Amino acid sequence: MNQYKGGGGADRQNFLSIWTGSPTVINRKSRGTPLTLLNPFVGVTGCIPPDILSDLADQRGRDDGFIHRILFSYPDDYGTAPWTDQGISELEI
């Protein structure tokens, strides 16, 4: 977040605004006219190591609800399945 502005950007605030579905205006110098998103939506999927989850907390200590707007999921640990060379039959496809 804010990596392109040396930590001084508004990425966190923009994410919170988009999460609520508030109209968003994207105004870039390289773009002739501003782009207005009437019903913005962002879907994020990925992987984050559990050890760095605390980095998502606000660095200034504010309770802005950012981390509460993310749905975290973690798979059950089924252990490791043994390797097999068995293929899938035509009937299973």
Secondary structure, DSSP 8 states (H G I E B T S, - for coil): --GGGTT-S-HHHHHHHHHTT--EEE--TTSSS-EEESS----------GGGGGGGS-TT----STGGGS-------------------GGG-
